[in-house]
Amino acid sequence: MFGILKRGGKVYTKVVGDTKTETLMPPITRKIAPDSIVYTDCYRSYNALDVNHFYHERINHSTLFAQGKNHINGIENFWNQAKCVLRKYNGIPKGSFPLFLKECEFRFNYGTPKQQL
């Protein structure tokens, strides 16, 4: 799984086969405008962001979770909410998982119908 969250905006998720740089960079470059500031954890696949027209800030969770505006708490919040929702199903067929993940994305981005009223 892979996710992007725009600060104060919407989340985008994608089920990926692996987390190699070659797999992650196409959706990153499609969804994030050049010259944007991108905050990530220290996962090595994100190292390519340093040379791809982005301002890349890394958050090392082993030393701190936030430093002023430098944090990834928003996307971490999304993943925690998604896990809580998906856990209720006690297992999801692999073929259906992308749809369940997109439902979590939709609910995070737009809220429940009650919240929309």
C-alpha positions as CSV (number, residue, x, y, z in Angstrom):
1,M,0.0,0.0,0.0
2,F,1.1,3.5,-0.7
3,G,-0.4,6.8,0.2
4,I,0.0,10.5,-0.3
5,L,-1.7,13.3,1.7
6,K,-1.7,16.9,0.8
7,R,-1.5,19.1,3.8
8,G,-5.0,20.3,4.6
9,G,-6.2,18.4,1.5
10,K,-7.1,14.9,0.4
11,V,-5.4,11.5,0.6
12,Y,-4.6,9.3,-2.4
13,T,-4.0,5.6,-2.0
14,K,-2.8,2.9,-4.3
15,V,-2.1,-0.8,-3.8
16,V,1.3,-1.5,-5.2
17,G,3.1,-4.8,-5.8
18,D,6.3,-3.6,-4.1
19,T,7.8,-0.5,-2.6
20,K,10.8,0.0,-4.9
21,T,11.7,3.4,-6.1
22,E,10.7,2.4,-9.7
23,T,7.2,1.5,-8.5
24,L,6.6,4.5,-6.3
25,M,8.0,7.3,-8.4
26,P,5.3,7.2,-11.2
27,P,2.3,7.9,-8.9
28,I,4.4,10.4,-6.9
29,T,5.3,12.4,-10.0
30,R,1.7,12.2,-11.3
31,K,0.1,13.4,-8.0
32,I,2.6,15.9,-6.7
33,A,3.4,19.2,-8.4
34,P,7.1,19.9,-9.2
35,D,8.8,22.1,-6.6
36,S,6.5,20.9,-3.8
37,I,7.8,20.2,-0.4
38,V,7.5,16.5,0.3
39,Y,7.7,15.1,3.8
40,T,8.5,11.4,4.1
41,D,9.8,8.9,6.6
42,C,13.4,7.7,6.0
43,Y,12.4,4.7,3.8
44,R,15.2,4.3,1.2
45,S,12.8,4.3,-1.8
46,Y,12.1,8.0,-1.2
47,N,15.7,8.9,-1.7
48,A,14.9,9.6,-5.4
49,L,12.8,12.5,-4.4
50,D,16.0,14.5,-3.8
51,V,16.8,14.5,-7.5
52,N,13.3,14.7,-9.0
53,H,12.2,18.4,-8.7
54,F,10.9,18.2,-5.2
55,Y,12.0,19.7,-1.9
56,H,12.4,16.6,0.2
57,E,12.3,16.6,4.0
58,R,12.8,13.3,5.9
59,I,11.3,12.6,9.3
60,N,13.3,10.1,11.3
61,H,10.8,8.4,13.6
62,S,13.5,6.8,15.6
63,T,14.5,10.2,16.9
64,L,11.4,12.4,16.7
65,F,7.9,12.4,15.2
66,A,7.6,16.1,14.4
67,Q,9.7,19.2,14.2
68,G,7.4,22.2,13.7
69,K,5.6,21.8,10.4
70,N,8.0,18.9,9.5
71,H,5.9,15.9,10.2
72,I,3.9,13.1,8.5
73,N,1.2,12.8,11.2
74,G,-1.6,13.4,8.7
75,I,-0.9,10.4,6.6
76,E,-0.1,8.3,9.7
77,N,-3.6,9.3,11.0
78,F,-5.1,8.1,7.8
79,W,-3.4,4.7,8.0
80,N,-4.5,4.3,11.6
81,Q,-8.1,5.1,10.7
82,A,-8.0,2.7,7.7
83,K,-6.6,-0.1,9.8
84,C,-9.4,0.4,12.4
85,V,-12.1,0.2,9.6
86,L,-10.5,-2.8,7.8
87,R,-9.9,-4.7,11.0
88,K,-13.7,-5.0,11.5
89,Y,-13.9,-7.3,8.4
90,N,-11.7,-10.0,9.9
91,G,-10.0,-10.5,6.5
92,I,-10.7,-9.1,3.1
93,P,-10.3,-11.1,-0.2
94,K,-7.1,-10.0,-1.9
95,G,-8.9,-9.1,-5.1
96,S,-11.3,-6.8,-3.2
97,F,-8.8,-5.1,-1.1
98,P,-8.1,-2.1,-3.4
99,L,-11.9,-1.3,-3.3
100,F,-12.0,-1.4,0.5
101,L,-8.9,0.8,0.6
102,K,-10.5,3.3,-1.8
103,E,-13.6,3.3,0.4
104,C,-11.3,4.3,3.3
105,E,-9.8,7.0,1.1
106,F,-13.2,8.4,0.2
107,R,-14.5,8.5,3.7
108,F,-11.3,10.2,4.9
109,N,-11.6,12.8,2.1
110,Y,-15.3,13.4,2.2
111,G,-16.5,12.1,5.6
112,T,-19.6,10.1,6.2
113,P,-23.0,11.2,4.7
114,K,-23.9,12.4,8.2
115,Q,-20.8,14.6,8.3
116,Q,-21.5,16.0,4.8
117,L,-25.0,17.4,5.8
